[in-house]
Structures are given as structure tokens and as C-alpha cells.
Amino acid sequence: MDPAQVAETLKHGAVPTAWYLALSAVLFVIGVAGFILRRNIITVFMCIELMLNAVNLSFIAFAHEHKQVAGHLFTFFVMVVAAAEAAVGLAIILTVFRNRSTLNIDEIESLKN
């Protein structure tokens, strides 16, 4: 590798942005696969959070690449909304478990009764 290329790489960060985006894509695909394939509501909920974190990683990578603060701020707001969603979602899951005694999505099916 040419010393000028090394200096340019280190100026923008030691790890190229494409690697962050590839990791983000892999995490997002794992989240989607878990969301589609799993039947436990807690696992599905964790997969949704994994997808949100994958999107946050891509926001941070692009914000760092373009030297913009907006990506960092947007990631912060997504994390705040995700925390509120986690609190409400876990409360709903706990209520469903108390009423249905199961966390299997196929057995829950509806919120009636």
C-alpha cells in the first residue's frame, strides 16, 4: 500500500466505511431473519432492536465519512425512541405472558379474551 493511501486511510479512520456498512448489513439481515423465523416474542423483540442498532451503525458510519453531526444526533434520537419502545414493548409482553402463560407468537394469535 502506498504511504499516501495509508495516510489518507488514517485521516478518515483506520477502518474503511464500507466495512462498517457491511457489518451493518449483516446485523440487519440477522435481525430480519430472526424476526421472520423465530416464534418467541422476546426473541422477535430482540431482533427488532438489533435491526435498529444496525441502522444506527450505518448512520454513524455515514456521519463520520461526511463529517456531519446530523447522523450522530439522529442516532441519539433513534436510541431514545428505541428505549421507550423497549419499555412499552416489555410491559406489553409481560401482560400478555401473565394472561396467556406463553410467549409463543403462534399460541397468542389475538389479544381477545
ChimeraX attribute file (.defattr): number of C-alpha atoms within 10 A of each C-alpha:
attribute: neighborCount
match mode: 1-to-1
recipient: residues
	/A:1	5
	/A:2	7
	/A:3	8
	/A:4	9
	/A:5	10
	/A:6	11
	/A:7	12
	/A:8	12
	/A:9	13
	/A:10	12
	/A:11	9
	/A:12	14
	/A:13	12
	/A:14	11
	/A:15	10
	/A:16	13
	/A:17	17
	/A:18	12
	/A:19	11
	/A:20	17
	/A:21	19
	/A:22	13
	/A:23	15
	/A:24	23
	/A:25	17
	/A:26	14
	/A:27	20
	/A:28	21
	/A:29	16
	/A:30	16
	/A:31	24
	/A:32	16
	/A:33	13
	/A:34	19
	/A:35	20
	/A:36	11
	/A:37	11
	/A:38	14
	/A:39	15
	/A:40	15
	/A:41	19
	/A:42	17
	/A:43	16
	/A:44	20
	/A:45	18
	/A:46	15
	/A:47	23
	/A:48	19
	/A:49	19
	/A:50	21
	/A:51	21
	/A:52	19
	/A:53	20
	/A:54	23
	/A:55	19
	/A:56	21
	/A:57	21
	/A:58	21
	/A:59	20
	/A:60	23
	/A:61	21
	/A:62	19
	/A:63	18
	/A:64	16
	/A:65	13
	/A:66	11
	/A:67	12
	/A:68	12
	/A:69	11
	/A:70	13
	/A:71	20
	/A:72	18
	/A:73	14
	/A:74	15
	/A:75	20
	/A:76	13
	/A:77	13
	/A:78	16
	/A:79	16
	/A:80	12
	/A:81	12
	/A:82	17
	/A:83	13
	/A:84	12
	/A:85	14
	/A:86	16
	/A:87	12
	/A:88	12
	/A:89	15
	/A:90	15
	/A:91	12
	/A:92	12
	/A:93	17
	/A:94	15
	/A:95	12
	/A:96	15
	/A:97	15
	/A:98	11
	/A:99	12
	/A:100	14
	/A:101	12
	/A:102	15
	/A:103	18
	/A:104	15
	/A:105	14
	/A:106	11
	/A:107	11
	/A:108	16
	/A:109	8
	/A:110	8
	/A:111	8
	/A:112	5
	/A:113	5
